[in-house]
Amino acid sequence: MNRTIDFWGWFLEEMGYEPYQEWESGKSWRLAEMYIVFVQAKDKYLDVPYHRGRVGLNHLAFHASSRLQVDELTTKLRNRGVSVLYADKHPFAGGEGHYAVYFEDPDRMKVELVAP
């Protein structure tokens, strides 16, 4: 859980979120009226690991304020050792006119940051 909290705390705070709640098995961050919660899964649910190709959440997408913010976050991600997905097509991996960076969190959940 610590690596998830460290990763998402850094990313969300870069995006303007603030720490909101914290308890023994979880933590949340808030931006305006929206908040995101991370909770440690119980041992009995860890037998099937997460994979975005299964039924359930495919990826999380966030809106950047600009292409510059996408570029800056891409550099910061790489400096933190985070692999940029689809690097050969970056920053247009989502198609022409879709300026974004795609990457994975420590549990391999895909995250997208897209410019307006």
N, C-alpha and C positions, 0 to 999 in steps of 0.2 A: 504494500500500500504506500510505503514511503516514497518509492520512485515515481508512482503515479501522482502523488500529492506534490512532489518537487517539480515534476514536469508540468503538470497542469497549472499549478500555482504560478510558475514563471510565465507560461504562455498567457493565461488569463489576465494576469496583472499587466503584461505587455499590451493587452487589448483593452485595458482600462477597467477591468473588474477589480473589486476589492474583496478581501476575505470577509466572510459573512458569519458563518457558524462553524463550530468545531466541537466534536465529541470523540469519544474513544475510538469508534470505528468509522469515522467519516469527517468530511470537511466540505464546506460550500463557499462559493464566490458569487458576488452579486454585481450587476450593472443595471442601474435604474430599477425597473420592475422585474427584471429577469434574473434568475439565479440558477446555478449549476451545482449539483450535489454529487459527490463521490463517496461511496460506501464500500467498505471491505466486504467482499462476498463471503458467505459462510463456507466452511470447509466442504460441506456436503454438496455444494454447487460447483466446486472447482474441478470435478472429474472430467467435464467437457470444457475445454478452453475456448475462449472467444475466437471467432473468425468472422470477418465482415461478409463472407460469402454465404453464411448460414442465415436462417430466418432471424430477423431482428434488425438491430441498428447497423446500417452500412457504413456511414461516416458522418462526421459533424462538419458543418460548413460555417465559417464566420465571414462577415463582411469587413474588409479593410477600408480604411479611409481614402487610400490612394494606391497607385502602383508603387510609389516610393515606399509606403509602409510594407507592401508585399516584399519588395527588394530588401528592405532592412531586416525584416523578420527572416527571410531566407538566409541572409548572412549570419544572423544570430543563431538560427537553427543549426547551420553547418558548423559554426564555431562551438556549439554544444555537442557536436558529434551525432546529431540527428540526421538520418538519411532523408534526402529529398526524393520523393517518388517521381517516376517518369522524368528523370533528370535530362534525358535526351530530348525531351519536348518542352522542358521548362522555359518560360513561364506560360506557354500556350498549350499545356497538356490537356486542357479541357476544351480545346478547339480555338480556332481563329477568333480573336476578339474577346476571349475569356482569359484574362490575365490573373493567374493564381499560382500559389505554391501548395503542393500536396505533400504530406509527410505522415509519419506514424508516431503514435504515442508509445510508451514503454510496453504496452500490452498489444501492440500492433493494430490499434484502431486508427483508421485513416482520418486525417484532419485536412480540411481545405480552408485556405485563406484567400479570398477572391477580391480583387479591386473593383470599384464601380466602373 
